[in-house]
């Protein structure tokens, strides 16, 4: 990668290999986020402007990877590829593939056996996906998109997340982080409540 390509004050770390933007520019985090948001908007239109059918959104292992690529593939060439490095969050790298396959199987089981209602399944899907953290970046936005596609596919409107949820200025940041932490400990009620309360009316 060209040494001039840098992102200042971003969460991507120092490894910017795979960035598809102009190699002769220096970017700040908000600029990269802007390009990512444009890419994500295209995926949102594809999946949320109508009710996604099971052929376009089968919620299997391959779809999980495909969705991430559709959300970030215009900006990063590692989009849709499972990470093979350790991160500060998520499962160990060697467990990523197995955990994503297990999530797809669990989701199928929950729905087939009516284990939970639609909003709770979406919340559990959202939490498990972000807890695995299968990609180098974009895991939170990808997990929320997964949940929204699931809601839309099952007759509900998507959750109206403010996508920059981890920005310090976001009024929902603290509640969101606490809801995820409580879900880590098996208490899904706060995340389910948040997911339900923020559904588009």
N, C-alpha and C positions, 0 to 999 in steps of 0.2 A: 504494500500500500504506500502511496505517496506520503512522505513525512509531513506535508502541509495539511493533510486532512486530519482535523481535530474536532472534538466536541468539547466545549467548555461547560462546566457545571452540570454535567449529565450523569445519568445512572448507569452508563454503559461500560464503565471501567476504562482501561487504557487500550483494550483490544478493539480496534475499529475495523478489523478486517471484515469484509463483506458489505461495507457501506456502499450503496449504489449511487449516491449523490456525487456531485462534482468533486473530483479528487483534488482540485486546486483551491478549495475553499476551506475556511474554518467556520464551524457551526456552533451555535450555542444550543442548549437543550430545547428551548422553545421552538427553534427553527426545525430541528429534526422531528420534534413532536408534531409540528404543522404538517410536514410531509407524510408522517405516519397517519395522522388524522385524515388526510385526503385519501390515502389508501384504504383505511378502515371504513370511510364513508361509502366507497364503492362496494365493499363487502356487505355493509348494512343495507344498502339498496337492494343488492342481490337476494339477501335472505329475509329481510324484514319488511319490504314494501308489499309483499303478498304472503300468504301462508305457505311456508316451505314444506314440500312434500317429503316423504321418506326416501325417495330416490335422490333428491338433491341434498338432503340432510339426514343420512341414515344413522348418525350418532354411533359410528363404529370407529375403530382405531384409525383407519385411513382418513375418515372424515375429519377427525381431530387435527391431523397434520395438515390436511388440505385447507381447512379453515384458517389456520395460522398463516399459511403461505398466502392465501388470498387477502389477509389483513395487512401483512407486512412485506410481501414479496416485491413490491415496487421500490422499497427502501433498503432492504437487507437481503443478501443472497443466502443467508442461513435460515430464512423464514421457512417454517414448515419442516425443519430438520431437528430431530431430538438432540439435545445437548449431550456432550460426552465429557464435559468438565464439571467440576464442583462449583456450586454457587453458595452464597450466604443463606439462601432460602431453598426449600424443596428437598426432595429425597436425594439420596446418593445417586450419582450419575449412572451407575451400573443397574439401578433399579427402575430407571425412568420408563423404559419400554414395557416392562412387566406391569408397572403401576398404571400406565395409560390403558393397557389392554384390560386390566382388572376393572378400571373405572368404566370402560365401555360395557363389560359384562355385568357389573353391578347396576348400571343404569337400565339395562335391558331387564334385569331381574326386578328392580323396583317398579318399573312400569307394568310388566307382565303380571306381577303378583299384587299390584295396587298397594304396595308397601306404604306409600306416602301420597299425599295429594300433589297436584302439579306444582304448586309454589314451593313446597318443601323439597320435591325432587330437584327443581331448578336451583334452590339454595344449596343443596348437598352437592350437586354437580359443580356448581360455581366454586364451592369451597375445596372440594377434592382436586379439581383441576388446578387451582392456584397453589394448593399445598404441594402438589407434585412438582410444579414449576418445571415443566418438561423442556422449555425453550430457553435460549440465552436471554431473551427479553420479551416484553409484551405479554407476559403470562396473565397478569391481572385483566387487561383489556380482552384478551382471548377468552378467559374463563367467563367474564361477564357476557361476552357475545354468545358463547355456547349456551348459557342459561337463558338468554333472551330468545335465541332461536328455538330452544326447547319450549319456552312459554308460548311463543307464537304458533309453533307447530301443534300445540295442544289447546288451542282456542283462547288463550289469554294474550293481553297486550304485553309488549316487552317492558322491562323495568327501565325507568327513565333515570339512568345513572348520569351524573356529571362525570364524564370520563376521566378527568384529571383528579381522580379521587384522592390521590396521595399528596396533592399540592397542599402546602401548609395553610393557604388561604381558603381551602375548601371547607365549608361548615360541616360537611358530613365525614371528614377525614377521621376524626377521633372515634366516632361511632362505628365506622366501617372497620377500622383496625381492631377495635375491641370485639366486634361481632365475629371477625375471623379468628381472633385468638380464643374466644369462647368456643367456637366450632372446633378448633384444634383439640379442645378438652372434652368434646362430645356434646356440648350444649349448643344446639343449632337454633334455639328459639330467637335470639337477637337477630341473626342473619335472615331467618325466615321472615320475621317481622319487617325488617328493613327491605327485603326483597319485595314483599307484598305491598308495603306502604308506598313504595316508589314506582309501582306499576303505572304506566300511562293510563289516565282515565279518559 
